[in-house]
Amino acid sequence: MAITNTIIDRSKFGDKEVVWGKSVISGGTNTGDVATGLAYVEMFIPTTAGSAQKGIAVNETLPLSSGDVTIVMESNDGTAYWFAIGH
């Protein structure tokens, strides 16, 4: 399993920190940990990129007391864009 995470940008919503980025899963797998850069994740919204991807889900119970969120895609080797809120 290989996942490459890129934080595109970050901002503030009141007292919350917001981070968004891109994750690419490769190596013939459909799951990986997204490193959000947050210490505590309250909300995580993923979406897939490309026509080959059918769906994506968060494989965690939120809120999460770490910044890594496990995602699962319906097909192998995909790209996801995501949006995380926390602190």
MOPAC internal coordinates of N, CA, C and O (Angstrom, degrees):
PM7 1SCF
backbone

  N    0.0000 0     0.00 0     0.00 0    0    0    0
  C    1.4479 1     0.00 0     0.00 0    1    0    0
  C    1.5149 1   108.74 1     0.00 0    2    1    0
  O    1.2310 1   121.19 1   -47.03 1    3    2    1
  N    1.3016 1   115.33 1   132.97 1    3    2    1
  C    1.4518 1   120.72 1   174.80 1    5    3    2
  C    1.5198 1   108.83 1  -136.42 1    6    5    3
  O    1.2310 1   121.11 1   -47.10 1    7    6    5
  N    1.3038 1   115.49 1   132.90 1    7    6    5
  C    1.4625 1   120.28 1   176.47 1    9    7    6
  C    1.5196 1   107.73 1  -134.97 1   10    9    7
  O    1.2310 1   121.09 1   -46.59 1   11   10    9
  N    1.3148 1   115.52 1   133.41 1   11   10    9
  C    1.4576 1   122.21 1   177.24 1   13   11   10
  C    1.5163 1   107.50 1  -113.11 1   14   13   11
  O    1.2310 1   120.82 1   -57.22 1   15   14   13
  N    1.3351 1   116.04 1   122.78 1   15   14   13
  C    1.4617 1   121.78 1  -178.70 1   17   15   14
  C    1.5201 1   110.35 1  -110.44 1   18   17   15
  O    1.2310 1   120.82 1   -45.48 1   19   18   17
  N    1.3089 1   116.04 1   134.52 1   19   18   17
  C    1.4614 1   122.22 1   176.85 1   21   19   18
  C    1.5198 1   108.70 1  -128.24 1   22   21   19
  O    1.2310 1   120.12 1   -59.23 1   23   22   21
  N    1.3198 1   117.37 1   120.77 1   23   22   21
  C    1.4647 1   120.67 1   173.32 1   25   23   22
  C    1.5222 1   107.16 1   -81.89 1   26   25   23
  O    1.2310 1   120.94 1   -59.12 1   27   26   25
  N    1.3270 1   115.81 1   120.88 1   27   26   25
  C    1.4611 1   121.05 1  -178.35 1   29   27   26
  C    1.5237 1   110.70 1   -81.37 1   30   29   27
  O    1.2310 1   120.33 1   135.89 1   31   30   29
  N    1.3360 1   116.97 1   -44.11 1   31   30   29
  C    1.4700 1   120.36 1   179.94 1   33   31   30
  C    1.5213 1   109.04 1  -165.31 1   34   33   31
  O    1.2310 1   120.89 1    -9.12 1   35   34   33
  N    1.3117 1   115.91 1   170.88 1   35   34   33
  C    1.4577 1   122.57 1   176.27 1   37   35   34
  C    1.5151 1   108.87 1  -146.99 1   38   37   35
  O    1.2310 1   121.28 1   -24.01 1   39   38   37
  N    1.3401 1   115.16 1   155.99 1   39   38   37
  C    1.4561 1   121.10 1  -178.15 1   41   39   38
  C    1.5234 1   108.58 1  -154.97 1   42   41   39
  O    1.2310 1   120.60 1     5.59 1   43   42   41
  N    1.3189 1   116.45 1  -174.41 1   43   42   41
  C    1.4692 1   122.72 1   177.41 1   45   43   42
  C    1.5215 1   109.49 1  -123.60 1   46   45   43
  O    1.2310 1   120.67 1   -41.45 1   47   46   45
  N    1.3254 1   116.32 1   138.55 1   47   46   45
  C    1.4668 1   124.28 1   168.68 1   49   47   46
  C    1.5101 1   105.83 1  -118.63 1   50   49   47
  O    1.2310 1   120.00 1   -81.83 1   51   50   49
  N    1.3099 1   117.60 1    98.17 1   51   50   49
  C    1.4631 1   120.39 1  -176.37 1   53   51   50
  C    1.5115 1   110.04 1    60.77 1   54   53   51
  O    1.2310 1   119.95 1    59.88 1   55   54   53
  N    1.3306 1   117.71 1  -120.12 1   55   54   53
  C    1.4597 1   120.78 1   179.84 1   57   55   54
  C    1.5295 1   112.28 1   -96.80 1   58   57   55
  O    1.2310 1   119.74 1  -170.96 1   59   58   57
  N    1.3320 1   118.11 1     9.04 1   59   58   57
  C    1.4636 1   123.35 1   179.36 1   61   59   58
  C    1.5233 1   110.54 1  -101.44 1   62   61   59
  O    1.2310 1   121.33 1   -31.15 1   63   62   61
  N    1.3181 1   115.06 1   148.85 1   63   62   61
  C    1.4512 1   121.30 1   173.51 1   65   63   62
  C    1.5299 1   108.08 1   -99.76 1   66   65   63
  O    1.2310 1   120.45 1   -41.67 1   67   66   65
  N    1.3229 1   116.74 1   138.33 1   67   66   65
  C    1.4547 1   122.67 1  -179.12 1   69   67   66
  C    1.5238 1   108.41 1  -121.76 1   70   69   67
  O    1.2310 1   121.06 1   -48.42 1   71   70   69
  N    1.3224 1   115.59 1   131.58 1   71   70   69
  C    1.4604 1   121.54 1  -179.39 1   73   71   70
  C    1.5197 1   107.84 1  -131.44 1   74   73   71
  O    1.2310 1   119.96 1   -40.43 1   75   74   73
  N    1.3454 1   117.69 1   139.57 1   75   74   73
  C    1.4458 1   119.97 1   174.18 1   77   75   74
  C    1.5193 1   109.18 1  -135.68 1   78   77   75
  O    1.2310 1   121.73 1   -28.97 1   79   78   77
  N    1.3347 1   114.30 1   151.03 1   79   78   77
  C    1.4534 1   117.81 1  -175.21 1   81   79   78
  C    1.5096 1   113.81 1  -165.47 1   82   81   79
  O    1.2310 1   122.06 1    14.15 1   83   82   81
  N    1.3344 1   113.66 1  -165.85 1   83   82   81
  C    1.4585 1   122.94 1  -176.43 1   85   83   82
  C    1.5219 1   108.25 1  -133.34 1   86   85   83
  O    1.2310 1   120.57 1   -42.28 1   87   86   85
  N    1.3306 1   116.51 1   137.72 1   87   86   85
  C    1.4570 1   121.94 1   176.73 1   89   87   86
  C    1.5214 1   108.69 1  -129.10 1   90   89   87
  O    1.2310 1   121.07 1   -45.36 1   91   90   89
  N    1.3318 1   115.57 1   134.64 1   91   90   89
  C    1.4627 1   121.68 1   178.49 1   93   91   90
  C    1.5210 1   107.70 1  -118.21 1   94   93   91
  O    1.2310 1   121.05 1   -59.17 1   95   94   93
  N    1.3418 1   115.59 1   120.83 1   95   94   93
  C    1.4656 1   121.89 1   178.22 1   97   95   94
  C    1.5223 1   107.92 1  -101.11 1   98   97   95
  O    1.2310 1   120.90 1   -49.11 1   99   98   97
  N    1.3477 1   115.89 1   130.89 1   99   98   97
  C    1.4681 1   120.34 1   179.97 1  101   99   98
  C    1.5248 1   109.29 1  -138.91 1  102  101   99
  O    1.2310 1   120.81 1     1.42 1  103  102  101
  N    1.3137 1   116.06 1  -178.58 1  103  102  101
  C    1.4584 1   120.72 1   177.98 1  105  103  102
  C    1.5187 1   113.85 1    87.28 1  106  105  103
  O    1.2310 1   120.11 1  -159.05 1  107  106  105
  N    1.3355 1   117.39 1    20.95 1  107  106  105
  C    1.4535 1   121.02 1   176.31 1  109  107  106
  C    1.5138 1   114.71 1    75.28 1  110  109  107
  O    1.2310 1   120.29 1  -153.14 1  111  110  109
  N    1.3130 1   117.06 1    26.86 1  111  110  109
  C    1.4635 1   120.74 1   179.69 1  113  111  110
  C    1.5263 1   110.05 1  -124.95 1  114  113  111
  O    1.2310 1   120.77 1    -9.86 1  115  114  113
  N    1.3260 1   116.14 1   170.14 1  115  114  113
  C    1.4591 1   119.64 1  -179.21 1  117  115  114
  C    1.5263 1   112.46 1  -125.91 1  118  117  115
  O    1.2310 1   119.74 1  -166.04 1  119  118  117
  N    1.3298 1   118.11 1    13.96 1  119  118  117
  C    1.4602 1   120.55 1  -178.51 1  121  119  118
  C    1.5289 1   110.52 1  -137.68 1  122  121  119
  O    1.2310 1   121.49 1   -24.59 1  123  122  121
  N    1.3231 1   114.76 1   155.41 1  123  122  121
  C    1.4593 1   120.03 1   177.84 1  125  123  122
  C    1.5117 1   110.90 1  -175.12 1  126  125  123
  O    1.2310 1   120.83 1   -13.09 1  127  126  125
  N    1.3371 1   116.02 1   166.91 1  127  126  125
  C    1.4613 1   122.68 1   178.92 1  129  127  126
  C    1.5213 1   110.05 1   -98.42 1  130  129  127
  O    1.2310 1   121.21 1   -56.95 1  131  130  129
  N    1.3214 1   115.29 1   123.05 1  131  130  129
  C    1.4586 1   121.90 1   177.19 1  133  131  130
  C    1.5230 1   108.20 1   -87.99 1  134  133  131
  O    1.2310 1   120.41 1   -60.02 1  135  134  133
  N    1.3255 1   116.83 1   119.98 1  135  134  133
  C    1.4644 1   122.57 1   177.51 1  137  135  134
  C    1.5254 1   108.06 1   -87.12 1  138  137  135
  O    1.2310 1   120.71 1   -76.18 1  139  138  137
  N    1.3400 1   116.25 1   103.82 1  139  138  137
  C    1.4632 1   120.96 1  -174.94 1  141  139  138
  C    1.5283 1   113.53 1   -82.12 1  142  141  139
  O    1.2310 1   120.34 1   159.72 1  143  142  141
  N    1.3214 1   116.96 1   -20.28 1  143  142  141
  C    1.4610 1   120.28 1  -174.59 1  145  143  142
  C    1.5153 1   113.22 1    84.43 1  146  145  143
  O    1.2310 1   120.10 1   179.57 1  147  146  145
  N    1.3375 1   117.40 1    -0.43 1  147  146  145
  C    1.4590 1   122.16 1   177.27 1  149  147  146
  C    1.5267 1   109.77 1   -93.76 1  150  149  147
  O    1.2310 1   120.38 1   -25.46 1  151  150  149
  N    1.3070 1   116.89 1   154.54 1  151  150  149
  C    1.4662 1   121.24 1   174.82 1  153  151  150
  C    1.5241 1   111.61 1   -86.97 1  154  153  151
  O    1.2310 1   120.27 1   154.47 1  155  154  153
  N    1.3413 1   117.09 1   -25.53 1  155  154  153
  C    1.4633 1   123.15 1  -176.13 1  157  155  154
  C    1.5224 1   107.43 1  -143.96 1  158  157  155
  O    1.2310 1   119.59 1   -60.76 1  159  158  157
  N    1.3185 1   118.39 1   119.24 1  159  158  157
  C    1.4643 1   122.34 1  -177.39 1  161  159  158
  C    1.5269 1   109.36 1  -104.65 1  162  161  159
  O    1.2310 1   120.72 1   -59.96 1  163  162  161
  N    1.3322 1   116.23 1   120.04 1  163  162  161
  C    1.4656 1   121.94 1   178.56 1  165  163  162
  C    1.5214 1   112.31 1   -97.12 1  166  165  163
  O    1.2310 1   120.11 1   147.24 1  167  166  165
  N    1.3304 1   117.40 1   -32.76 1  167  166  165
  C    1.4503 1   121.81 1  -179.14 1  169  167  166
  C    1.5266 1   108.40 1  -142.92 1  170  169  167
  O    1.2310 1   120.86 1   -39.31 1  171  170  169
  N    1.3290 1   115.96 1   140.69 1  171  170  169
  C    1.4633 1   121.01 1   179.16 1  173  171  170
  C    1.5198 1   107.99 1  -142.15 1  174  173  171
  O    1.2310 1   120.43 1   -57.90 1  175  174  173
  N    1.3265 1   116.78 1   122.10 1  175  174  173
  C    1.4569 1   121.91 1  -178.00 1  177  175  174
  C    1.5304 1   108.50 1  -121.06 1  178  177  175
  O    1.2310 1   120.16 1   -71.20 1  179  178  177
  N    1.3352 1   117.31 1   108.80 1  179  178  177
  C    1.4664 1   120.61 1   176.91 1  181  179  178
  C    1.5230 1   111.82 1  -100.36 1  182  181  179
  O    1.2310 1   120.62 1   -25.06 1  183  182  181
  N    1.3221 1   116.43 1   154.94 1  183  182  181
  C    1.4586 1   122.15 1   171.42 1  185  183  182
  C    1.5250 1   107.89 1  -145.62 1  186  185  183
  O    1.2310 1   120.27 1   -31.09 1  187  186  185
  N    1.3115 1   117.09 1   148.91 1  187  186  185
  C    1.4579 1   120.58 1  -179.32 1  189  187  186
  C    1.5153 1   110.86 1   -88.83 1  190  189  187
  O    1.2310 1   121.31 1   -20.33 1  191  190  189
  N    1.3197 1   115.10 1   159.67 1  191  190  189
  C    1.4620 1   121.86 1   178.00 1  193  191  190
  C    1.5174 1   108.62 1  -122.03 1  194  193  191
  O    1.2310 1   120.17 1   -41.13 1  195  194  193
  N    1.3029 1   117.29 1   138.87 1  195  194  193
  C    1.4558 1   121.33 1   177.81 1  197  195  194
  C    1.5166 1   112.63 1    95.52 1  198  197  195
  O    1.2310 1   120.84 1   -27.66 1  199  198  197
  N    1.2990 1   116.00 1   152.34 1  199  198  197
  C    1.4607 1   121.43 1  -175.50 1  201  199  198
  C    1.5247 1   113.00 1   -74.38 1  202  201  199
  O    1.2310 1   119.27 1   161.16 1  203  202  201
  N    1.3387 1   119.00 1   -18.84 1  203  202  201
  C    1.4643 1   121.34 1  -179.06 1  205  203  202
  C    1.5309 1   112.42 1   -75.68 1  206  205  203
  O    1.2310 1   120.08 1   159.43 1  207  206  205
  N    1.3133 1   117.45 1   -20.57 1  207  206  205
  C    1.4585 1   121.49 1  -178.59 1  209  207  206
  C    1.5180 1   110.58 1   -83.81 1  210  209  207
  O    1.2310 1   120.70 1   -45.82 1  211  210  209
  N    1.3278 1   116.27 1   134.18 1  211  210  209
  C    1.4627 1   121.03 1  -178.22 1  213  211  210
  C    1.5179 1   113.07 1  -102.77 1  214  213  211
  O    1.2310 1   119.74 1   143.31 1  215  214  213
  N    1.3137 1   118.10 1   -36.69 1  215  214  213
  C    1.4528 1   119.63 1  -176.93 1  217  215  214
  C    1.5157 1   111.09 1  -167.82 1  218  217  215
  O    1.2310 1   121.40 1   -13.03 1  219  218  217
  N    1.3148 1   114.93 1   166.97 1  219  218  217
  C    1.4513 1   121.37 1  -178.44 1  221  219  218
  C    1.5291 1   107.97 1  -149.96 1  222  221  219
  O    1.2310 1   120.71 1   -31.65 1  223  222  221
  N    1.3179 1   116.25 1   148.35 1  223  222  221
  C    1.4625 1   120.72 1   179.64 1  225  223  222
  C    1.5229 1   109.68 1  -143.21 1  226  225  223
  O    1.2310 1   121.44 1   -25.96 1  227  226  225
  N    1.3216 1   114.84 1   154.04 1  227  226  225
  C    1.4628 1   121.55 1   173.37 1  229  227  226
  C    1.5239 1   107.11 1   -88.84 1  230  229  227
  O    1.2310 1   120.28 1   -52.57 1  231  230  229
  N    1.3167 1   117.08 1   127.43 1  231  230  229
  C    1.4640 1   122.06 1  -178.83 1  233  231  230
  C    1.5282 1   109.64 1  -103.24 1  234  233  231
  O    1.2310 1   120.37 1  -129.67 1  235  234  233
  N    1.3098 1   116.90 1    50.33 1  235  234  233
  C    1.4674 1   124.41 1  -178.26 1  237  235  234
  C    1.5245 1   108.68 1  -145.52 1  238  237  235
  O    1.2310 1   120.94 1   -18.70 1  239  238  237
  N    1.3157 1   115.81 1   161.30 1  239  238  237
  C    1.4548 1   121.95 1   170.28 1  241  239  238
  C    1.5217 1   107.63 1  -102.88 1  242  241  239
  O    1.2310 1   120.74 1   -59.60 1  243  242  241
  N    1.3169 1   116.20 1   120.40 1  243  242  241
  C    1.4632 1   120.82 1  -179.15 1  245  243  242
  C    1.5213 1   109.46 1   -97.33 1  246  245  243
  O    1.2310 1   119.34 1   -30.49 1  247  246  245
  N    1.3285 1   118.87 1   149.51 1  247  246  245
  C    1.4511 1   127.96 1     3.58 1  249  247  246
  C    1.5330 1   111.54 1   -71.57 1  250  249  247
  O    1.2310 1   121.60 1   -22.50 1  251  250  249
  N    1.3273 1   114.54 1   157.50 1  251  250  249
  C    1.4553 1   122.49 1  -174.20 1  253  251  250
  C    1.5209 1   109.00 1  -122.89 1  254  253  251
  O    1.2310 1   120.44 1   -52.65 1  255  254  253
  N    1.3154 1   116.77 1   127.35 1  255  254  253
  C    1.4694 1   119.85 1  -176.37 1  257  255  254
  C    1.5244 1   112.78 1   -87.77 1  258  257  255
  O    1.2310 1   120.77 1  -148.80 1  259  258  257
  N    1.3192 1   116.12 1    31.20 1  259  258  257
  C    1.4621 1   121.74 1   169.78 1  261  259  258
  C    1.5148 1   106.93 1  -145.50 1  262  261  259
  O    1.2310 1   120.31 1   -11.97 1  263  262  261
  N    1.2971 1   117.01 1   168.03 1  263  262  261
  C    1.4550 1   120.78 1  -177.85 1  265  263  262
  C    1.5114 1   114.53 1   -90.76 1  266  265  263
  O    1.2310 1   119.68 1   176.15 1  267  266  265
  N    1.3415 1   118.22 1    -3.85 1  267  266  265
  C    1.4586 1   121.72 1  -178.61 1  269  267  266
  C    1.5190 1   110.39 1   -97.20 1  270  269  267
  O    1.2310 1   120.74 1   -55.89 1  271  270  269
  N    1.3325 1   116.20 1   124.11 1  271  270  269
  C    1.4558 1   122.63 1  -178.38 1  273  271  270
  C    1.5294 1   108.04 1  -116.08 1  274  273  271
  O    1.2310 1   119.99 1   -54.22 1  275  274  273
  N    1.3321 1   117.63 1   125.78 1  275  274  273
  C    1.4599 1   121.90 1   179.01 1  277  275  274
  C    1.5245 1   110.08 1   -82.93 1  278  277  275
  O    1.2310 1   121.07 1   -52.30 1  279  278  277
  N    1.3380 1   115.56 1   127.70 1  279  278  277
  C    1.4557 1   120.92 1   176.24 1  281  279  278
  C    1.5291 1   109.25 1  -115.44 1  282  281  279
  O    1.2310 1   121.26 1   -26.27 1  283  282  281
  N    1.3364 1   115.19 1   153.73 1  283  282  281
  C    1.4582 1   122.19 1   176.89 1  285  283  282
  C    1.5219 1   107.87 1  -131.65 1  286  285  283
  O    1.2310 1   120.55 1   -51.25 1  287  286  285
  N    1.3394 1   116.55 1   128.75 1  287  286  285
  C    1.4630 1   122.08 1   177.90 1  289  287  286
  C    1.5280 1   109.50 1  -104.76 1  290  289  287
  O    1.2310 1   120.58 1   -24.17 1  291  290  289
  N    1.3303 1   116.49 1   155.83 1  291  290  289
  C    1.4690 1   120.96 1   178.87 1  293  291  290
  C    1.5250 1   112.57 1   -71.83 1  294  293  291
  O    1.2310 1   119.54 1   156.93 1  295  294  293
  N    1.3192 1   118.49 1   -23.07 1  295  294  293
  C    1.4570 1   121.13 1   178.39 1  297  295  294
  C    1.5247 1   109.73 1  -129.68 1  298  297  295
  O    1.2310 1   120.64 1   -21.67 1  299  298  297
  N    1.3234 1   116.39 1   158.33 1  299  298  297
  C    1.4631 1   122.24 1  -177.40 1  301  299  298
  C    1.5241 1   112.35 1   -74.61 1  302  301  299
  O    1.2310 1   121.67 1   -22.13 1  303  302  301
  N    1.3261 1   114.41 1   157.87 1  303  302  301
  C    1.4647 1   122.70 1   171.52 1  305  303  302
  C    1.5235 1   112.47 1    53.77 1  306  305  303
  O    1.2310 1   120.50 1  -108.95 1  307  306  305
  N    1.3159 1   116.65 1    71.05 1  307  306  305
  C    1.4513 1   120.77 1  -176.66 1  309  307  306
  C    1.5174 1   113.71 1  -127.70 1  310  309  307
  O    1.2310 1   121.63 1    -5.24 1  311  310  309
  N    1.3157 1   114.49 1   174.76 1  311  310  309
  C    1.4560 1   123.21 1   178.60 1  313  311  310
  C    1.5185 1   108.95 1  -119.08 1  314  313  311
  O    1.2310 1   121.22 1   -42.91 1  315  314  313
  N    1.3207 1   115.27 1   137.09 1  315  314  313
  C    1.4620 1   121.16 1   178.58 1  317  315  314
  C    1.5206 1   109.87 1  -129.67 1  318  317  315
  O    1.2310 1   121.01 1   -38.59 1  319  318  317
  N    1.3077 1   115.68 1   141.41 1  319  318  317
  C    1.4655 1   121.92 1   167.39 1  321  319  318
  C    1.5133 1   106.30 1  -106.31 1  322  321  319
  O    1.2310 1   120.40 1   -33.36 1  323  322  321
  N    1.3290 1   116.85 1   146.64 1  323  322  321
  C    1.4551 1   120.11 1  -174.52 1  325  323  322
  C    1.5178 1   111.38 1  -146.91 1  326  325  323
  O    1.2310 1   122.13 1   -16.78 1  327  326  325
  N    1.3361 1   113.53 1   163.22 1  327  326  325
  C    1.4641 1   123.85 1  -176.38 1  329  327  326
  C    1.5283 1   105.87 1  -139.36 1  330  329  327
  O    1.2310 1   120.02 1   -56.74 1  331  330  329
  N    1.3226 1   117.58 1   123.26 1  331  330  329
  C    1.4648 1   121.48 1  -177.75 1  333  331  330
  C    1.5202 1   110.56 1  -125.29 1  334  333  331
  O    1.2310 1   120.80 1   -38.85 1  335  334  333
  N    1.3409 1   116.07 1   141.15 1  335  334  333
  C    1.4665 1   122.68 1   176.65 1  337  335  334
  C    1.5129 1   108.69 1  -123.70 1  338  337  335
  O    1.2310 1   120.57 1   -43.08 1  339  338  337
  N    1.3038 1   116.52 1   136.92 1  339  338  337
  C    1.4559 1   121.88 1   178.88 1  341  339  338
  C    1.5187 1   110.67 1   176.63 1  342  341  339
  O    1.2310 1   121.72 1    38.51 1  343  342  341
  N    1.3313 1   114.31 1  -141.49 1  343  342  341
  C    1.4705 1   119.78 1   175.26 1  345  343  342
  C    1.5014 1   110.21 1  -156.90 1  346  345  343
  O    1.2310 1   120.10 1   180.00 1  347  346  345

